[in-house]
Protein backbone atom coordinates (compact mmCIF):
# COMPACT_ATOMS: atom_id res chain seq x y z
CA UNK A 1 0.00 0.00 0.00
CA UNK A 2 2.78 2.42 0.90
CA UNK A 3 4.45 1.79 -2.46
CA UNK A 4 1.26 2.89 -4.23
CA UNK A 5 1.18 6.06 -2.14
CA UNK A 6 4.85 6.77 -2.90
CA UNK A 7 4.12 6.28 -6.60
CA UNK A 8 1.21 8.71 -6.41
CA UNK A 9 3.36 11.28 -4.60
CA UNK A 10 6.09 10.94 -7.23
CA UNK A 11 3.54 11.48 -10.00
CA UNK A 12 2.14 14.58 -8.29
CA UNK A 13 5.63 16.03 -7.84
CA UNK A 14 6.46 15.28 -11.47
CA UNK A 15 3.31 17.10 -12.60
CA UNK A 16 4.26 20.04 -10.40
CA UNK A 17 7.68 20.18 -12.03
CA UNK A 18 6.36 20.01 -15.58
CA UNK A 19 3.71 22.72 -15.42
CA UNK A 20 4.38 26.39 -16.08
CA UNK A 21 1.19 27.39 -14.26
CA UNK A 22 2.05 28.65 -10.78
CA UNK A 23 -1.33 27.67 -9.31
CA UNK A 24 -1.22 24.13 -10.72
CA UNK A 25 2.33 23.73 -9.43
CA UNK A 26 1.27 24.77 -5.93
CA UNK A 27 -1.80 22.51 -6.01
CA UNK A 28 0.17 19.42 -7.08
CA UNK A 29 2.96 20.09 -4.58
CA UNK A 30 0.47 20.67 -1.76
CA UNK A 31 -1.37 17.43 -2.54
CA UNK A 32 1.92 15.52 -2.53
CA UNK A 33 2.95 17.12 0.76
CA UNK A 34 -0.38 16.25 2.39
CA UNK A 35 0.07 12.60 1.42
CA UNK A 36 3.64 12.61 2.69
CA UNK A 37 2.55 13.96 6.07
CA UNK A 38 -0.42 11.61 6.31
CA UNK A 39 1.65 8.51 5.55
CA UNK A 40 4.87 9.63 7.27
CA UNK A 41 6.90 9.53 4.09
CA UNK A 42 10.11 11.58 4.04
CA UNK A 43 11.44 13.33 0.94
CA UNK A 44 14.67 11.34 1.31
CA UNK A 45 12.72 8.10 0.79
CA UNK A 46 11.43 9.40 -2.52
CA UNK A 47 14.81 10.77 -3.58
CA UNK A 48 16.43 7.41 -2.85
CA UNK A 49 14.40 5.83 -5.67
CA UNK A 50 16.01 8.23 -8.13
CA UNK A 51 12.64 9.22 -9.59
CA UNK A 52 12.34 12.40 -7.53
CA UNK A 53 15.08 14.99 -7.72
CA UNK A 54 16.43 16.46 -4.50
CA UNK A 55 15.48 20.07 -3.96
CA UNK A 56 17.85 22.54 -5.51
CA UNK A 57 19.52 25.05 -3.22
CA UNK A 58 19.32 28.52 -4.66
CA UNK A 59 21.46 31.36 -3.37
CA UNK A 60 20.44 34.92 -4.17
CA UNK A 61 22.45 37.98 -3.24
CA UNK A 62 21.07 41.48 -3.45
CA UNK A 63 22.94 44.70 -2.93
CA UNK A 64 20.88 47.54 -1.53
CA UNK A 65 22.01 51.11 -1.46
CA UNK A 66 20.53 54.07 0.30
CA UNK A 67 18.37 54.32 3.38
CA UNK A 68 16.16 51.37 4.28
N, C-alpha and C positions, 0 to 999 in steps of 0.2 A: 504494500500500500504506500509506504513512504517513497519508494522508487517512482511511483506514478505521480506523487505530489512533486517530487524533485524535477521530474520531467516537465510537469506543467509550469513550475516556477521558471525553469530554463527557457521554455517557450515564451512566457510572458516577458522575460528580460530581453530575449532576442527581438521580440516585437518592439519593445521600448527602444532598443538600439537602432532599429531600422527606420523608424518613422521620423519625419521631419516636423511633425505636428507636436508642439510643446505640450498640449493638453492630453493627447493620446499617450505620449511618452510618460507623463506623470501618472496617468491612469493605470497603464500597464505596470509601471514600477511599483506603484502603491499596492496593486493587487498581489504582485509577487511578494512584496514585503509582508503583507498581511498573512499570506500562507506560510512564509518563513517563521513568523512569530508564532502563529497558531501551532505549527508542527515542530517548533524548536530546531529548525534547520539553519545552520550557520552558512554565511557566504563562502567560507573556506571549503565547506563540503561540496558546494557547487563548483567552485574553482578547481578543486582537485580532479574533477572529471574531465577538465580541459574544454568543456563546452561553453563555460561561462568565463569571460575574461575578468581578471582582477580589476578593481577600480583604478583608474589612472590618477596619479597625483599631479595636480596642476599648481604651479607656483606663479603668482602674479605679483609684480612689483609696480607700485605707482609712486611717482614723485609729485608732491604737492608743494606749491610755492604760495607765499602770501599768508594772510591771516586766516586762521580756521576757527 
